[in-house]
């Protein structure tokens, strides 16, 4: 009785998993087939149960079928991309994980979990095909410039704090170099804008600028996108140039490069070092002249420590390394950013907001902005949508910011009396930290702002253990 209930529950669970699940016996006959597998293959479960796997997938062979390979060899196959024609003739692309089923060390069947990536692959290939078409067709040169060029320049990077001025100066100085550039910083800080600006200030500005986000794309699909394919290299493969070929003479921008698998990172390193690319399934090579620019959203030291990026690839990609500071390190830019975003969304939303209420401005200057500039922008956009009158006030802020605003106001309304010395020390530490942030860590300039001798400031930095 318990076994029967257990089996029924397992079957019910499998029917609700949003991946295709096949179970076959040792002869390759299908003994279980959930509804998502049936939808994927456009086959009724009644048609599949009891039939050999190759009857349902006639485009496969005993050698190319992952299920039959696992039954034959007894070795699991993990995250394998497979393209095939299903029973109805439609080309399907899946990522398969196939595991042998054993009883007393004897293989009695196999289970395969298939994730459908057909639409993702088709859309990605359409983008690559469009980029190739725009780059090759002389009649579409104008569209080529629009679709395959960087959009932003240094004027689009808003900021006048010392940190940002130095960053833009450094970035501009390396723009004419052919060396790889890695931009790192928290999500939402504007890393992509800096990459665009560097390209648009370089000698390659009239050449292609090809961007690819490396996150959440299966390894084999990303490999074909980067390096290209030749017809017949696998089922459904066509002659397609990869992004390296499309970016020849220009810039290839790889966003979140540390999201790549270690295996693909090794292949990427080889192409970068040799400037030679070979399409998947081809024996021919092509020489490419491409400047590589990359971004990562974590501290490089953490990425290396956690092994999300190979040491050798990191050192090759970070010949020039630029850090986009989080918004909490450049509070002085917040008023300027607010003004820019208000003007932008006034035009977009046909509004006439003049500014931000004083209490909201004070809140903005004390909030930590974990989402950085992206969070600030969306807060301004959301507020302008519902603001009444000419100012953004606390009641028009996004709900979560309203809650934070109320908590901050409540804490200020009930101040606790602390020892005078402790309060003075905290205020001093805050002022010193702010001055150092404003001057990019320049102690001499910070001392001038605070109007204290440099030696006194040096002493207090050590006293309060402030990191410069």
N, C-alpha and C positions, 0 to 999 in steps of 0.2 A: 504493500500500500504506500509506504513512504517513498520507495524507489519510483513508483509510478507518478506520485505527486511531484517528486524532484525532477523527473524527466519532463513533465508537462510545464513546470515553471521555467526550466532551462530553455525549452522550445519557445515559450512565450517571450522570454528575454531576447533570444536570438532574432525573433520576428520584428522586434522593435529597435534593433541596432541599425543605424543609418549607413551601413556598409554592406556590400554584397558578401554573403557567406556561403561557400560551397563545402560540402563534405563528400568525399568519394571513398569507395572501398579500394582494396589493393589491386583490383582489376581495372580501375579507372571509371567505374560506374557511379553515377551520382546517387547518393542515398539521402542527402538533405540539401535544400535549396531555399534560402529565405526570400521574402517578398521583395527586398531591395535588390537582390541578385536577379530576380525575375524582371524587375523594372529596368535594370541596367542592360540586360541582354534581350529584352523584349520577347521573353519566352514565358509561357504559362508553366508554373511548377509541375503541373500534371504531365506536360510534355517532356520535362527534363528528368524527373525521378526515374531511376532504373536504366537510363540510357548512358552510353559511353560519353565521356567528356568531349571527345573529338567529333561526335555527332552534333553536339550543340555548338561547338566552335570549329567549323570545318576549315578555317584558315590556319589553324594551329597544326603542329605535327608532334609526334612523341618527343622530338628534340626541343621544340620551342615552347611546349606547354610546361608551365612552372609546376602544375600539380603532378603531371606524369614524371617530371624530373625528380621531384621530391620523393615520390613513391619508389622510383628506381634507385636513387642514390642514398636516400635516408638523411639528406642534409637540408636543413631549413633554408629557405630563400627569403630574405627580408627586404622590404621597401624596393621592390623591383618594378620598373616601368615596363608595361607590356601593351602593345597595340595589336588589335586583332579585329576581324570581321565576325560579328555575331551571327546567330542562326538566320536573322532576317537580312543580312548583308550590310549592316551599318558598321562603320569603323569606330571602335571604342578604344579609349586609352585609360588604363587603370594603373594604380600603384598597388602591387600585391605583396602580401606577407603569407607565405605558405609553409606549413609545419607538418611533419609526418606524425601519424598516430601509431603508437606502438603498443603491443601487448606481449609481455614476456620477451622483450627485445626483438620481437618480430613486427615488421611493418604491416599494419592491417588497413591502412588508408591514409588520407591526408585531409587537412582542413585549410581552406584558403580564404583570407579576408581581402576584399578588393575595394579600393576607394576610387570612385570615378573622377578623373581629371580631364575628361574629354573636352568639356566646354572651356576650362582654363587653358588647355593646350591650344585649342582652336583660336581663342581670342588672342593669345600671345603670339601665335604664328601670323595672325592677321596684322597685328601691329608691326611685327618684323617685316612682313611682306610690304606693308604700306611704306615703312621707312625706306626699304630697298627701292620701291617704285619711285618715291619722291626724290631719292638720291640719283637715280639713273635716268629719269625722263627729263630731257631738256625743256620740255614744254611746261614742266611743273617746278621750275627753279624757285619761283616765289613761294610756293607752298613748302618747298624743301627748306627754305630759310625759316619759315614759320614753325615747321614741325620738327626740324632737326638742328635747331640752334638754341643756345642758352637764352633765357628770357631776361634775367636780372643782371644789373651791374652794381658797382659800388654805391651809387646814389640811392639804390633801393635798400641798402643796409642802414637802418636808422640807429644812430648812436653817436654821442659826442663825449662820452666819458673817456678818460685816459685809456682805459682798457680797450674800448672799441676803436679809438683812434689808432692805437698801436697795432691792433689786429689788422685793421684795414691797410695800414702802412706796410706791414709785413707781407700781407697777401698780395698787395700790388707789386711789391718788389720781386716776388717769385713768379709773377704771372707769365713772364717771358721765358722762364726756364722750362726745359723738356722733362724735368724730374717729376716723379710721382708725388702727389699731394694727398695726405690723409687729414681730414678734418674730424675732430672728435668733440663731443659735448653731449649734454643731456638732450633728450627728446624735446623738440619744440623751441630750440634756441636759434634756428635759422641756418643750419649747416649747409643746406642745399643752396641757399641764396649766395653764400660765400663761394661755393664751387662754380656756380653760374658766373659770378662776377670775375673770378680768376680767368675763366675761359674767355669771357668777352673782353678782357684786357690783354689777352695774349696774341701772339702772331697767328694763332689757329682760329681766331674769332670768326673768320669767314668759312671755316671748314665745319664738318659735322660735329654736333654735340649729341652724343647718344647716352641716355640714362637708363639704368635698369636697377630696380629694387630687388635685392637678393633674398629678402625674407619671404617665408611661406610659399616658396616654389620648390617642388620636388627636384632632387639632385639631377636626375637624368634629363628632365625637361629644361632646367636652367643650363645644363651643359650644351644641349642642342641650340638653345637661344644664343649662347655666347659664341660658340664655335661653328655653328652651321651644320647642315646635313646634306647628304647626297641621296638621290633617289634609290630606293631599294636597300638602304642600310638597315632598315627595320620596317615592319608593316606600317604603311601610311606615310613613310618618309618621302619627302620631295627634295629637289635641289633648292636649297635655301642658304643664303649667306648668313653668317652669324654676326653678332654685334661688333666683333673686332673688325671684320671686313667692312661693315657699314661705317665704322668710325675712322677708317683709314685716313690719315692726314689730319685728323681732329682729336677730339677728346672722348674717352669712354668713362662715364661716371657710374660707379658701382656703389649704390646706397646699401648700408647695413651689410658690408662685405663679410663681417664675422658670422653672418647667418649661414654661410656656405658650409657644406660638409667638408671635413678634412681632406677627403679624396679629391673633391673638386677644387679645393684650395691648392692642392699640389699641381693639378693640371693648369690652373690659372698662373701659378708661379712660373711654370715652364714656358708658357706663351709669353709672359712679360719679359723673362730673361732673354729669350731667343728672338723675340719679335717675329715668330713664325706661328701660324695657325693652320690647323688641318681639320677640315670638316669631318664630322662623324661618318665613318664608313668609307672615307676616301684615302687614297695613297698619296695624293698630291698635297703640297704645302703652298701657302701664300705668305709673302712677307708683308707685314703691316707696320705702319708708322702711327702709333697711337699713344697719346699721353693719358695715363691712368690717374683718375682722381677718385678717392673713396671716402666714405664716412662710416663712423661707428658711434653708437650712442652710449658706450660705456668707457670708463677710464681705460686707456691702453694697458696699464699694468694689471687691471682686473681681467681684461680679455686674455692676456698672456697667462696669467695665473690659473684661470679657469679653463684654459686650452680651447677657447672658442675661436681662436685664430692661431695659425701656425707661426712659430717664431720666425722662420725664414721668410714667410710671406709678409709678415708684419714689418720686418726690417726693410724689405724691398719696397713696400707700399708707403712707408712713413719716412722716406728720404726728407721730405718737407712735411712737418707736422704742425698743424694749427689748431688751437683750442677755442671753441666758441663758449664764452662764459655764460653761466646761467643768469637769469634775470635778477636773482637775489644778490649777485655781485656787481650789478650795474643799476642800482635804484635811480641814479641820476638821470637815466635815459627814459624812465617811465613817463614823465610829463610829455616828452617829445613823441614817444610811441603812442600815447593816448590821443594826442592831437592828430597824428597821422591817421590812426584808425577811425577817429570820428569823421575826418574829412572823407576818407575812403567809403565808409558805410552811409554817410549822409547822401553821397552821390548815388550809391547803389540802391538805397532804400527810399530815396526821395524824401529825406528828412532834413531838419534844420536845427540839429543839436549844437549848441554853442560851446559847451564844455562840461566839466564834471564838478559836482558840488564839493565844497571844501572838506566836509566830513568823509566823503568817498575818496577824495585825493589823499587824505591822511591815512585812510585804511589801505589804499593801494600801496602807499609807501612803507607800510608795516607788514603787509601780507607776504608770505614766503614764495608764492608763485611756483608751486611744484611742476606745473605744466609749462612754465616759462612764457616766451612771447606768444606762442600759440594759444595758451590759456588766456592771456591778457586780450588778445585780439578777439577771441570768441566771446569773452565777457563783455567787451565793448559792443560787438555786433548784436549780441542778445539784448543788451540794455537799450540800444538805439531802437530796436524793434518795438519795445513796449514802453519806452520812456514817455512821460507826459510833461509838457512844458519844454523849456529850452536847455535843461541840464539833466545829466545822468545823476540820479540820487540813489540812495541805498535800496529803495523799494523796487527799482528797475533792474537791479543786479540779478544774475542767475541765482536760483534758490540756494544752492550750496554756499555761495558767497554771502548771501543775506544772513544765513545762519552763523557763519564765521564772524561777520560784522557785528551781529548782536552779542555773540559771546565776548568779543573783544571789548565792546562798549560796556557790557556788564562787569567785566573785570576792572575796567577803569573807574566805574561808578562806585566800586567798593574797594578802595585802595587800602592796603595794609601798611601800617607804619613800621618801617624797618630802621635799624641803626643807621645814623647819618653817615658814618664812615663807609659802611657797606654800600649805601646808595651812591655816594660820591665815586667810589671805586667802579661801580657798574657803569655809571654815566661816563666816566673817563674812558673805560674800556670800549664802550659803544662809539664814542666820538673818535677815538684813535683808530678803531677798526674802519669806521666810515671814511676817515681821511685817507687811510692807506688804500682802501678800495678805489677811492676817487683818483688817487695818484698812481694806481697800478703797482703799489708796493714801494714807491719812492719815498724813503724816510725823510730826506731833506725837504722835498716839496710838502710832505704831510706836516712837518714841523712848522713850515711857513704858514700853512693854512690855519693851524692851531695856535700860531703865535707863541711857540715855546722853543727854547734852545734844542738843537738836534740831540745833544747829550741827554737832556731831560726826557725827550721822547723815547730815545733808545732804552733808557732805564725803565720807563713805564711799560714799554713793549715786553721786556723781560719779566717785569713784575707781574703783569696780567697774562703772561704766557700766550701772547697774541702771535699767530702765525703770519709772517710777512709773505 
